[in-house]
Amino acid sequence: MVLAERLRAARLKRGLSQKEAAEMLNMKQPTLSGYEIGHRTPDPETLARLAMLYECTTDYFLDVPQRIGEAYSPGEPFPVPIVGVVRAGFGSPVLEDFDGYKAVDMQFTKICTRENLFWLRVKGDSMTGDHICNGDLVLVCRQEDVDSGSIAIVAIDGEEGTVKRIIKKDDRIILQPSNPLFMPEVYVGEEMVHVKIIGRVLEARRDFTKQ
């Protein structure tokens, strides 16, 4: 509820009623009200418009310590959507459920465009050897291929999502877990067409709010 509370606090700081703010944003008042009580979550573009109107930064809304009224400057973190849950074990689907935002440092835009960055939540323990644990968030750059040895999000037959290290050897792709209790999955020859890489994992973060 931090986002909802801060949206309301920023509006009140500017001395605006919900009706006034909604009109200035060309938005319906019930929509703005939904944001402030946590029933809706604004998309990144709307969040940026709210920050501009309230003369603060999106960092403030995302609970990055920041003084209201401080101008946005390049290099500050920006919001990236959490688009669902990915299980770090074989046989589980990638879920596209929207789960809010988490701030990402601008340094990652040197690696990946903002439009291709998203977070997925891990459920499972197959990658603990790489310090990716159950409940963690992994920052992903959407791309269709990765170098051998990279940790990636992979979909099997367009349905099943998993976090694994990708090993490419001749005519095979190996999805390699880093927890010795889990076995690797090997796709050989024509079987490789069933493996679709969704993106490369750039970072994993503990999310204590979900524990």
C-alpha positions in Angstrom: 0.0 0.0 0.0 3.0 2.3 0.0 2.3 3.4 -3.6 -1.3 4.3 -2.9 -0.4 6.2 0.3 2.3 8.2 -1.4 0.1 9.1 -4.4 -2.4 10.6 -1.9 0.2 12.3 0.1 1.8 13.9 -3.0 -1.6 15.2 -4.2 -2.4 16.7 -0.8 1.1 18.3 -0.6 0.2 20.1 -3.9 -3.1 21.2 -2.3 -5.2 19.5 -5.0 -8.5 17.7 -4.5 -9.0 14.4 -6.3 -11.4 16.1 -8.7 -8.9 18.8 -9.5 -6.1 16.4 -10.0 -8.2 14.1 -12.2 -9.3 17.0 -14.4 -5.6 18.1 -14.8 -4.6 14.6 -15.8 -7.6 14.2 -18.1 -8.6 11.2 -16.0 -11.8 10.0 -14.4 -11.9 10.7 -10.7 -12.9 7.1 -9.8 -9.7 6.0 -11.6 -7.5 8.3 -9.5 -9.4 7.3 -6.4 -8.7 3.6 -7.2 -5.0 4.4 -7.4 -5.0 6.1 -4.0 -6.8 3.3 -2.2 -4.8 0.5 -3.8 -7.5 -1.0 -6.0 -5.7 -0.1 -9.2 -2.0 0.4 -10.1 -1.0 3.1 -12.6 1.1 2.0 -15.6 4.6 3.6 -15.9 3.4 6.4 -18.3 0.6 7.4 -15.9 3.0 7.2 -12.9 5.3 9.6 -14.7 2.4 12.0 -15.4 1.4 11.9 -11.7 5.0 12.6 -10.7 5.1 15.6 -13.1 1.8 17.0 -11.8 2.7 16.6 -8.1 6.2 17.9 -8.7 8.0 14.9 -7.3 9.7 11.8 -8.8 8.5 8.3 -9.5 11.1 7.2 -6.9 9.0 8.8 -4.2 6.0 6.8 -5.2 8.1 3.6 -5.1 9.4 4.3 -1.6 12.9 5.4 -2.7 13.8 8.1 -0.1 13.2 11.4 -1.8 11.9 14.9 -0.9 8.7 15.9 -2.5 9.3 18.9 -4.8 12.7 17.7 -5.8 13.2 17.7 -9.5 13.7 14.5 -11.5 17.3 14.1 -12.7 18.9 11.5 -15.1 20.4 8.6 -13.3 17.7 8.1 -10.7 15.9 4.8 -10.5 12.8 4.3 -12.6 9.8 2.0 -12.2 9.8 -1.4 -14.0 6.7 -3.6 -13.9 6.5 -6.9 -12.1 4.6 -9.0 -14.6 4.0 -12.2 -12.8 5.5 -15.3 -11.2 8.1 -17.7 -12.7 8.8 -21.0 -10.9 12.4 -22.1 -10.7 11.5 -25.7 -11.4 10.3 -27.5 -14.5 6.7 -27.8 -15.6 5.2 -24.5 -14.3 3.7 -21.7 -16.5 4.9 -18.1 -16.8 2.0 -16.1 -15.3 1.4 -12.6 -16.8 -0.3 -11.2 -13.6 0.6 -7.6 -13.0 2.0 -7.2 -9.4 3.0 -3.5 -9.2 6.4 -2.0 -9.8 10.0 -2.1 -8.5 12.6 0.5 -9.0 15.6 -0.2 -11.3 18.8 1.9 -11.6 19.4 3.7 -14.8 22.7 1.8 -15.3 20.6 -1.1 -16.6 19.6 1.0 -19.6 23.1 0.6 -20.9 22.4 -3.2 -21.2 18.7 -3.2 -22.1 16.1 -0.7 -23.2 13.6 0.3 -20.6 10.7 -1.1 -22.7 12.3 -4.6 -22.6 12.9 -4.7 -18.8 10.5 -6.5 -16.5 10.6 -8.3 -13.2 9.4 -11.9 -12.6 8.9 -13.5 -9.2 10.7 -16.8 -8.5 8.9 -19.7 -6.9 11.1 -22.7 -6.3 14.6 -23.6 -5.1 16.3 -25.0 -8.2 18.7 -22.0 -8.6 19.8 -21.5 -5.0 23.4 -22.2 -6.1 23.2 -18.9 -8.0 21.6 -17.1 -5.0 18.2 -17.1 -6.6 15.8 -18.2 -4.0 12.1 -18.8 -3.6 10.3 -15.4 -3.5 13.1 -13.5 -5.1 12.5 -11.0 -7.9 14.6 -11.4 -11.1 15.2 -8.5 -13.4 14.9 -9.7 -17.0 15.9 -8.2 -20.3 13.5 -9.5 -22.9 15.5 -11.1 -25.7 15.1 -14.2 -27.9 18.6 -15.6 -27.5 21.4 -15.6 -24.9 25.0 -16.7 -24.8 25.8 -20.2 -23.5 26.3 -20.0 -19.7 23.7 -17.2 -19.2 20.9 -17.5 -16.7 17.6 -17.0 -18.6 13.8 -17.3 -18.4 12.8 -20.1 -20.7 9.3 -21.2 -21.9 8.7 -24.8 -23.0 6.2 -25.2 -25.8 5.0 -21.6 -25.2 3.5 -22.5 -21.9 6.0 -23.5 -19.2 8.3 -20.9 -17.7 11.5 -21.6 -15.7 14.7 -19.9 -14.5 17.7 -21.9 -15.6 21.3 -21.5 -16.8 21.4 -22.1 -20.5 24.1 -24.5 -21.8 24.5 -24.9 -25.6 26.5 -27.9 -26.8 26.5 -28.9 -30.5 23.0 -30.2 -31.2 21.6 -29.8 -27.7 20.4 -27.2 -25.2 20.7 -28.0 -21.5 18.6 -26.2 -18.9 20.9 -26.4 -15.9 19.8 -25.9 -12.3 22.3 -24.8 -9.7 20.8 -26.8 -6.8 22.2 -30.3 -6.8 18.9 -31.7 -5.7 17.5 -30.9 -9.2 18.4 -32.6 -12.4 19.2 -30.8 -15.7 16.8 -31.0 -18.6 18.3 -31.8 -22.0 16.7 -31.0 -25.4 18.4 -32.7 -28.4 18.2 -32.0 -32.1 14.6 -31.3 -33.2 13.5 -31.1 -29.5 15.3 -27.8 -29.3 12.4 -26.1 -31.1 10.3 -26.6 -28.0 12.6 -24.3 -26.0 11.9 -20.6 -26.3 14.1 -18.1 -24.5 12.1 -15.2 -23.1 14.9 -13.1 -21.7 18.2 -12.9 -19.8 18.3 -12.5 -16.1 20.3 -9.4 -15.1 19.8 -9.4 -11.3 18.1 -11.1 -8.5 16.8 -9.3 -5.4 15.3 -10.4 -2.1 11.8 -9.1 -1.7 11.1 -9.0 2.0 7.7 -7.5 1.6 6.4 -10.9 0.4 8.0 -12.9 3.2 
